Amino acid sequence: MKDSYLTAGIRFTSLVRLLSRNHVDWNPVYISRILFLLQSSFWSSLFFRLESARFKQALEDSPLSSDPVFIVGHWRTGSTMLHQMMALDPELVAPTLFQVALPENFLVSYRFYQPIFNMMMGASRPMDNVKIGMDEPQEDEYAMFRLTSFSPLEQLIFPSKSEYFLRDAEFIPDDKSVDQWEKSLMEFYKKIQFVSHKRIVSKNPFNSMRVPLLAKLFPEARFIHIVRHPFAVVPSTRHLWSILQKQNVLNRNSYTPTIDEISCFFSQMTNTLWHDLSLMPEERSVEVRHEDIEQDPVGSLRLVYKKIDLPFTDRFENQLNGFISSNTDFKKNVFVLADEEKRVIAKTMRIYMDRYGYKEIV
């Protein structure tokens, strides 16, 4: 799936509102993307009506647990791998790529879209070599953007100025809209639990800036903060946003953030997380280094589970070992930083690097 996959699946009325409040360049590339989005929105609207007619009452009567597990932390910290591992736990369920792509109708539309997804999708994500598939774990920001038309992703798709789209981003809607945002998140989770009857494990870096709100909505939630050496995170994040914008942008104002801009926001996000997680009972949050997970996946996950009081079963350990064995040939992207870029990152991220034992030479 090469174009506009961040917006495809949104319903027609929401798509029209999104397009009307943003600048779109009407050249052949963007026109073709909009035509794709329009036809996609037609089918999403149709399946939404079908799902509402069939499942509305059952979903209203279905309970929602108050104890999801949220994986938070900056982009490219290894959260995807952690999410994939925890999704193997028989007691947990992760939102899938298909569910976040069609959050308003996945209960009825799966069998119709399955052959289309299989035909259009590659074997791995466009920004790295991570396996991708319609049933693979995926972050729920993409669902919330489609459900509410609210997300910093909007400024990635419709850039309006030459600066990092996260620089002054709003991560929580204003007072007039926040109730609807909360309701949409809870209804989305309720649908996932309706079909799985399991505890949800969510991976969403955007949620790093929403911890107090999520803790209010889910009083028994657990939070896992994953960290990684900034020399790996910052250039990889720059590559991520460059690829996502190239494949999803709808005007000519594309902008690739600088190393300095990403480092500054990385520091801001981390400081916010440190503060918000420190206000919680100790058993509700835990930190883990990506490097430790790489070195000892089973041991690291066992410690994480113990800290936040999750049962680590033999069945889960067997699943983990199978996952590890099947990914022995996985090759990570490697980014080479200039000495000046390393100095910029180290200066901005000094407290972070000292806290987690990261050296300036890697």
C-alpha positions in Angstrom: 0.0 0.0 0.0 1.9 3.0 -1.3 -0.2 6.1 -1.0 -2.5 7.8 1.5 -2.7 4.8 3.9 -2.8 7.1 6.9 -6.2 8.5 5.8 -7.7 5.7 3.8 -10.7 4.2 5.6 -12.1 7.5 7.0 -15.8 8.0 6.4 -17.0 10.4 3.7 -18.3 13.2 5.9 -15.1 13.1 8.0 -13.0 13.2 4.9 -14.8 16.2 3.5 -14.4 18.1 6.7 -10.7 17.2 6.8 -10.1 18.3 3.2 -12.1 21.5 3.6 -10.1 22.8 6.6 -6.7 22.1 5.0 -4.8 23.3 2.0 -4.6 20.8 -0.8 -2.6 21.1 -4.0 -4.5 20.0 -7.0 -1.9 18.4 -9.2 -2.1 14.9 -10.7 -0.4 13.2 -7.8 -2.6 14.7 -5.1 -5.7 14.4 -7.2 -5.2 10.7 -7.6 -4.7 10.3 -3.9 -7.9 12.2 -3.2 -9.8 10.1 -5.6 -8.5 7.0 -3.9 -9.6 8.4 -0.5 -13.0 9.4 -1.8 -13.8 5.9 -3.1 -12.4 4.4 0.1 -14.6 6.7 2.2 -17.7 5.5 0.3 -17.0 1.9 1.2 -16.2 2.8 4.8 -19.5 4.7 5.1 -21.4 1.8 3.7 -19.8 -0.8 6.0 -20.2 1.5 8.9 -24.0 1.5 8.4 -24.0 -2.2 8.1 -22.0 -2.7 11.3 -24.2 -0.2 13.2 -27.3 -2.1 12.2 -25.9 -5.4 13.2 -23.8 -4.8 16.3 -24.9 -1.5 17.8 -27.0 -3.0 20.6 -24.5 -5.8 21.3 -21.7 -3.4 21.6 -23.6 -1.1 23.9 -24.3 -4.0 26.2 -20.7 -5.2 26.1 -18.4 -4.3 29.1 -15.1 -2.5 28.8 -12.2 -3.4 31.0 -10.4 -0.6 32.9 -7.0 -2.2 32.7 -5.3 -1.9 29.3 -1.5 -1.9 29.0 -0.1 1.1 27.3 3.4 1.0 25.7 4.6 4.6 25.5 7.9 6.3 24.6 9.3 8.1 21.6 9.1 6.8 18.1 11.7 4.3 16.9 12.6 3.1 20.5 11.7 -0.5 19.8 8.1 -0.2 20.8 6.9 -2.1 17.8 9.0 -5.1 18.6 7.8 -5.0 22.3 4.2 -4.7 21.0 4.6 -7.7 18.8 6.0 -9.7 21.6 3.3 -8.8 24.1 0.6 -9.5 21.5 1.8 -13.1 21.6 0.7 -13.3 25.3 -2.5 -15.5 25.3 -4.0 -13.1 27.9 -3.5 -10.0 25.8 -4.8 -8.6 22.5 -3.3 -5.8 20.3 -5.2 -3.7 17.8 -4.4 -5.0 14.4 -3.5 -3.1 11.2 -6.9 -3.9 9.8 -8.7 -2.8 12.9 -7.0 0.6 13.0 -7.4 1.1 9.3 -11.1 0.5 9.4 -12.1 1.1 13.0 -15.7 1.9 12.4 -16.6 -1.3 10.5 -13.9 -4.0 11.0 -16.5 -6.3 12.5 -18.3 -6.7 9.2 -15.8 -5.7 6.5 -12.9 -8.0 7.2 -13.7 -10.8 4.7 -14.4 -8.2 2.0 -11.1 -6.4 2.4 -8.9 -9.4 3.1 -8.0 -10.1 -0.6 -7.5 -6.4 -1.3 -5.2 -5.9 1.6 -3.2 -9.0 0.7 -2.8 -7.8 -2.8 -1.8 -4.2 -2.0 0.5 -4.6 1.0 4.1 -5.5 0.9 5.9 -7.9 3.2 7.4 -5.2 5.4 6.8 -1.6 6.5 8.1 1.2 4.2 10.4 2.7 6.8 12.1 -0.5 8.0 12.1 -4.3 7.6 9.4 -5.0 10.2 6.9 -7.6 9.0 3.5 -6.1 8.1 0.2 -7.8 7.6 -3.5 -7.0 8.2 -3.5 -9.1 11.4 -0.2 -7.7 12.8 -0.3 -5.4 15.8 -0.5 -1.7 14.9 -0.7 1.5 16.9 -4.2 2.9 17.6 -3.4 6.6 16.7 -4.3 5.7 13.1 -7.7 4.5 14.4 -8.3 7.6 16.4 -7.4 9.9 13.5 -10.0 8.2 11.4 -12.6 8.1 14.2 -12.2 11.7 15.4 -10.3 13.6 12.7 -8.0 14.7 15.5 -4.3 13.9 15.6 -1.0 15.6 15.1 -0.9 13.4 12.0 -3.1 16.0 10.3 -0.2 18.4 10.1 2.0 15.6 8.6 -0.5 15.0 5.8 -1.4 18.7 5.3 1.8 20.6 6.3 1.3 24.3 6.5 4.7 25.6 7.6 8.4 24.8 7.4 8.9 23.4 10.8 8.6 20.1 12.7 4.9 19.2 12.7 5.1 18.1 16.4 6.8 21.3 17.5 3.6 22.9 18.8 1.2 20.0 18.3 -1.9 19.5 20.3 -2.2 15.9 21.6 -5.5 16.3 23.5 -8.6 17.9 21.9 -10.0 21.1 23.4 -12.7 21.1 26.0 -15.5 21.0 23.4 -14.1 17.9 21.7 -12.3 15.9 24.3 -15.4 14.0 25.5 -16.1 12.7 22.0 -12.4 11.7 21.7 -12.6 9.8 24.9 -15.8 8.1 23.9 -14.3 7.1 20.5 -11.3 5.5 22.1 -13.4 3.6 24.6 -15.8 2.4 21.9 -12.9 1.3 19.8 -11.4 -0.7 22.6 -14.8 -2.1 23.5 -15.1 -3.5 19.9 -11.6 -5.2 20.2 -12.6 -6.8 23.5 -16.0 -7.8 22.1 -14.3 -10.1 19.5 -11.3 -11.2 21.7 -12.4 -11.2 25.3 -8.9 -10.2 26.3 -7.0 -7.4 27.9 -5.8 -4.8 25.4 -2.1 -3.9 24.9 -1.7 -0.6 23.0 1.4 0.8 21.5 1.1 4.5 20.5 3.9 7.0 20.9 1.4 9.9 20.7 -0.1 8.6 24.0 3.2 9.5 25.7 1.6 13.0 25.9 -1.7 11.8 27.2 -0.9 9.7 30.2 -3.0 11.6 32.8 -6.0 11.4 30.5 -5.6 7.7 29.9 -5.1 7.0 33.6 -8.3 8.8 34.3 -10.2 6.8 31.6 -8.7 3.5 32.7 -8.0 3.5 36.5 -6.3 0.1 36.4 -4.2 0.7 33.3 -0.5 -0.1 33.2 2.2 1.9 31.4 5.5 0.6 29.9 8.0 3.3 29.0 10.5 1.9 26.5 13.7 3.8 25.9 16.6 3.5 23.4 19.9 5.2 22.6 19.2 8.6 21.1 21.8 8.1 18.4 19.6 5.4 17.0 16.2 7.0 17.8 16.7 10.5 16.3 18.0 9.7 12.8 15.5 6.8 12.5 12.7 9.1 13.5 13.8 11.6 10.8 13.7 8.8 8.3 10.2 7.7 9.5 8.6 11.1 9.1 10.2 11.6 5.7 8.8 8.3 4.4 5.3 8.7 5.9 5.0 12.3 4.6 6.2 11.4 1.1 3.6 8.7 0.8 0.7 10.6 2.5 1.1 14.3 2.0 -1.6 16.2 0.0 0.2 19.4 -0.7 3.7 20.7 -1.7 4.7 21.9 1.8 6.6 18.8 2.8 9.2 19.4 5.4 11.7 17.0 6.9 12.6 17.9 10.5 16.1 18.5 11.5 18.2 16.5 14.0 17.9 19.4 16.4 14.1 19.7 16.1 13.6 15.9 16.7 16.0 15.9 19.7 14.3 18.9 21.3 10.8 17.2 21.0 12.3 13.9 22.2 13.5 15.6 25.3 10.2 17.4 25.8 8.2 14.1 25.5 10.5 12.3 27.8 10.3 15.0 30.5 6.5 14.9 30.2 6.5 11.1 30.7 8.9 11.2 33.6 6.6 13.7 35.4 3.3 12.0 34.6 4.5 8.5 35.4 6.1 9.6 38.7 2.6 10.6 40.0 1.3 7.0 39.6 1.6 4.2 42.1 4.9 2.3 41.4 3.1 -0.9 40.4 1.4 0.8 37.5 4.4 1.8 35.4 7.8 0.4 34.4 10.7 1.5 32.3 12.7 -0.9 30.0 15.6 -0.4 27.7 15.3 -1.6 24.1 18.9 -2.8 24.3 18.1 -5.0 27.2 15.1 -6.5 25.4 17.4 -7.3 22.4 20.0 -8.9 24.6 17.6 -11.0 26.8 14.0 -10.8 25.5 12.5 -13.4 27.8 14.3 -12.2 30.9 13.5 -8.5 30.2 9.8 -9.2 29.6 9.6 -11.3 32.7 10.9 -8.4 34.8 8.5 -6.0 33.1 5.6 -8.3 33.8 6.6 -8.7 37.4 6.9 -4.9 38.0 3.4 -4.2 36.8 1.8 -7.4 38.1 1.0 -9.2 34.9 1.1 -13.0 34.9 4.1 -14.4 32.9 3.0 -17.8 31.8 4.9 -20.8 30.4 2.6 -20.6 27.3 3.7 -17.0 26.7 7.3 -17.9 27.2 7.0 -20.6 24.5 5.4 -18.1 22.1 8.2 -15.7 22.8 10.9 -18.2 22.1 9.2 -19.1 18.8 9.0 -15.4 17.8 12.7 -14.9 18.7 13.8 -17.9 16.7 11.8 -16.8 13.6 13.4 -13.3 13.7 17.1 -14.2 14.0 17.7 -12.9 10.5 16.0 -9.5 11.0 18.2 -6.6 9.9 17.7 -3.2 11.4 18.2 0.0 9.5 21.6 1.6 10.2 22.0 5.4 10.2 25.4 7.1 10.2 25.5 10.4 12.2 28.1 13.1 11.6 30.1 14.1 14.7 28.3 17.5 14.9 24.9 15.7 14.8 26.0 13.5 17.7 27.1 16.6 19.6 23.7 18.2 19.1 21.8 15.1 20.2 24.1 14.5 23.2 23.7 18.1 24.4 19.9 18.1 24.2 19.5 14.5 25.6 22.3 14.7 28.3 20.0 13.9 31.2 18.3 11.1 29.4 21.6 9.5 28.3 23.0 9.7 31.8 19.8 8.2 33.4 19.8 5.2 31.1 23.6 4.7 30.8 24.0 5.7 27.2 27.4 6.7 26.1 28.4 9.2 23.3 30.3 6.5 21.5 28.2 3.6 20.2 
